[in-house]
Each structure stands twice: as C-alpha cells, then as structure tokens.
Amino acid sequence: MSKYNYSLIGVILAIIFFIIGFIGPWYSISGEFLGLKSQIDIGLIETSISSGTDSNSIIAAIDRTEVDNTMYIAIITIILSIITLIGILATSFSVGKTVIMQKIGEIIGFLTFILAIITVIYYIVNIPDTSDLDAIGLSAGLGWGFGLFLLGGILLFITNIWSRIARQEQ
C-alpha cells in the first residue's frame, strides 16, 4: 500500500466521524431527582428526551423545526470532505495530473479542517448559559456527536499533513 493510500483511509474515517457526529447529540443535560433519571440530548437534527427509573423509561424524540447556522456549516464541511475524498481517489487512480489532484485534495482538505473548527467554535460560542442547572442538580456538557465532529476535523488535518509528506517523498 502506498503512503498516499493512508490519506485515503484518513479521509474516509473523517467523513464517517463527520456524518455520525452530525447525527449525534451536540449537547447533553442530565440529572437525577428522587430516583428519576432524566437525559436531554440536543442534536443538530433532533432533540431526544429520556426519563425513567432503572425498571421503567420513557423516550421521546423531537424534530427541530428551526435550523441554526451550525447545521449549515456542518453540512458544508461534510460536502467539502467528500470533495477531498474525490481528489484523493483521483490521485490514487491517476485520473488527471497527479500533482494537481494532490494539491487540490490538500487545499480542499485544509479548508474543510478550517470549516470544521469554525463549526465547533461557532457552536461553543452560541451555547446557552447553563450555569443555573447545577443549582437544581442537573449537569450539562457537550455531547458525543460534538466530540466526533471535532475528532473528524482533527483527523482530516493529520491526514492532510500526511498527504503532504507522502507527496514530497515521491
């Protein structure tokens, strides 16, 4: 396997992390009161509310009617990561001029990383203040979907660096 194929694997994993992270919860609120456990997972697409005891539980999903800018930026990030994948595939299968396709894949990959970081920062800046929740026994924090989306951006950045190193060694 050539060194450039590792970039292909990295981009595919980044896309998977972006998509799963996009679907997952970006913010979670949880707590327990008188044996009743509650969890609210707020995602870009839907919000799910679960509540119950160890033996009984109720789960409700609420579709979001209004879309915030984070969702749009995240969708553009996913589209750009797919374009990066296409550039790397074109390089792997020698479609077009290899050096040009490598540079296009690297440039779009870097722009995708920047956009992923902008998505994450934008979301953090616009999170509502939940410091009052601690007073009533609830804990709040970033969800696993947020973490996967951030991990996808970091993986894409590392893949981009690896791609540049592999190109310079050829």
C-alpha positions as CSV (number, residue, x, y, z in Angstrom):
1,M,0.0,0.0,0.0
2,S,1.5,3.3,-1.0
3,K,1.8,6.1,1.6
4,Y,-0.8,8.2,-0.2
5,N,-3.4,5.5,0.3
6,Y,-3.2,6.1,4.1
7,S,-4.6,9.6,3.3
8,L,-7.5,7.9,1.6
9,I,-8.2,5.9,4.8
10,G,-7.9,9.0,6.9
11,V,-10.3,11.0,4.8
12,I,-12.9,8.1,4.8
13,L,-12.7,7.9,8.6
14,A,-13.0,11.7,8.9
15,I,-16.1,11.6,6.7
16,I,-17.6,8.8,8.9
17,F,-16.8,10.8,12.0
18,F,-18.4,13.9,10.5
19,I,-21.6,12.2,9.5
20,I,-22.0,10.2,12.8
21,G,-21.1,13.4,14.7
22,F,-23.6,15.4,12.7
23,I,-26.4,13.0,13.6
24,G,-25.4,12.6,17.3
25,P,-26.1,14.9,20.2
26,W,-24.0,18.0,20.4
27,Y,-25.1,18.9,23.9
28,S,-26.5,16.9,26.8
29,I,-28.3,17.7,30.0
30,S,-28.7,15.0,32.6
31,G,-29.8,14.7,36.2
32,E,-31.5,12.6,38.8
33,F,-34.2,13.5,41.3
34,L,-35.9,11.1,43.7
35,G,-34.7,8.1,41.8
36,L,-36.0,9.5,38.4
37,K,-33.2,9.8,35.9
38,S,-33.5,12.3,33.0
39,Q,-31.4,12.9,30.0
40,I,-31.9,15.5,27.2
41,D,-29.7,15.1,24.1
42,I,-29.7,18.2,21.9
43,G,-28.5,17.5,18.3
44,L,-28.4,19.4,15.1
45,I,-31.3,17.4,13.7
46,E,-33.4,16.3,16.7
47,T,-33.6,16.6,20.4
48,S,-34.3,13.4,22.4
49,I,-35.6,13.3,26.0
50,S,-35.4,10.2,28.1
51,S,-36.6,9.8,31.6
52,G,-37.4,7.0,34.0
53,T,-36.2,4.7,36.7
54,D,-34.0,1.6,36.5
55,S,-37.0,-0.5,35.6
56,N,-39.1,1.9,33.5
57,S,-38.1,4.5,31.0
58,I,-39.8,6.9,28.5
59,I,-38.0,8.2,25.4
60,A,-39.3,11.0,23.2
61,A,-37.7,12.5,20.1
62,I,-38.5,16.0,19.0
63,D,-37.6,17.1,15.5
64,R,-36.1,20.5,15.3
65,T,-38.3,23.0,13.4
66,E,-35.7,25.8,13.2
67,V,-32.3,25.2,12.0
68,D,-29.3,27.1,13.3
69,N,-26.2,28.1,11.4
70,T,-24.2,25.3,12.9
71,M,-26.2,22.8,10.9
72,Y,-25.5,24.7,7.6
73,I,-21.8,25.0,8.4
74,A,-21.6,21.3,9.3
75,I,-23.3,20.2,6.1
76,I,-20.8,22.3,4.0
77,T,-18.0,20.7,6.0
78,I,-19.3,17.2,5.1
79,I,-19.6,18.2,1.4
80,L,-16.1,19.6,1.3
81,S,-14.7,16.4,3.0
82,I,-16.4,14.3,0.3
83,I,-14.8,16.6,-2.4
84,T,-11.4,16.0,-0.6
85,L,-12.1,12.3,-0.9
86,I,-12.8,12.6,-4.6
87,G,-9.4,14.4,-5.0
88,I,-7.6,11.7,-3.2
89,L,-9.3,9.0,-5.1
90,A,-8.4,10.7,-8.4
91,T,-4.8,10.8,-7.2
92,S,-4.8,7.2,-6.2
93,F,-6.2,6.1,-9.6
94,S,-4.1,8.5,-11.6
95,V,-7.0,10.5,-13.0
96,G,-5.7,13.8,-14.4
97,K,-2.4,15.2,-13.4
98,T,-1.4,13.6,-10.2
99,V,0.4,16.6,-8.7
100,I,-2.6,18.9,-9.4
101,M,-5.1,16.5,-8.0
102,Q,-2.9,16.1,-4.9
103,K,-2.7,19.8,-4.4
104,I,-6.5,20.2,-4.9
105,G,-7.2,17.4,-2.4
106,E,-4.8,19.0,0.1
107,I,-6.2,22.6,-0.3
108,I,-9.8,21.5,0.0
109,G,-8.9,19.2,2.9
110,F,-7.3,22.1,4.7
111,L,-10.3,24.3,4.0
112,T,-12.5,21.5,5.3
113,F,-10.5,21.3,8.5
114,I,-10.8,25.1,9.0
115,L,-14.5,24.9,8.4
116,A,-14.8,22.1,10.9
117,I,-13.0,24.1,13.5
118,I,-15.3,27.1,12.7
119,T,-18.3,24.9,13.2
120,V,-17.1,23.7,16.6
121,I,-16.1,27.3,17.7
122,Y,-19.4,28.7,16.5
123,Y,-21.4,26.1,18.4
124,I,-19.4,26.7,21.6
125,V,-19.9,30.4,21.4
126,N,-23.6,30.1,20.9
127,I,-24.3,27.5,23.6
128,P,-26.8,29.0,26.1
129,D,-25.6,29.6,29.6
130,T,-26.5,26.6,31.7
131,S,-24.7,27.5,35.0
132,D,-28.1,27.7,36.7
133,L,-28.7,24.0,36.1
134,D,-26.1,23.0,38.7
135,A,-28.2,24.6,41.4
136,I,-31.0,22.2,40.8
137,G,-28.8,19.1,40.4
138,L,-28.6,18.9,36.6
139,S,-25.3,18.6,34.8
140,A,-24.8,19.8,31.2
141,G,-22.0,19.4,28.7
142,L,-21.0,18.8,25.2
143,G,-22.3,15.6,23.7
144,W,-20.5,12.8,21.9
145,G,-21.7,14.0,18.5
146,F,-19.8,17.2,19.0
147,G,-16.7,15.3,20.0
148,L,-16.9,13.0,16.9
149,F,-17.3,16.0,14.7
150,L,-14.2,17.7,16.3
151,L,-12.3,14.4,16.0
152,G,-13.2,14.2,12.3
153,G,-11.7,17.7,11.8
154,I,-8.5,16.8,13.7
155,L,-8.2,13.5,11.7
156,L,-8.6,15.4,8.5
157,F,-5.8,17.8,9.5
158,I,-3.5,15.0,10.3
159,T,-4.4,13.2,7.1
160,N,-3.7,16.5,5.2
161,I,-0.2,16.7,6.8
162,W,0.4,13.0,6.0
163,S,-0.7,13.6,2.4
164,R,1.8,16.5,2.0
165,I,4.6,14.4,3.4
166,A,3.8,11.5,1.1
167,R,3.7,13.8,-1.9
168,Q,7.1,15.3,-1.1
169,E,8.7,11.9,-0.8
170,Q,7.5,10.8,-4.3
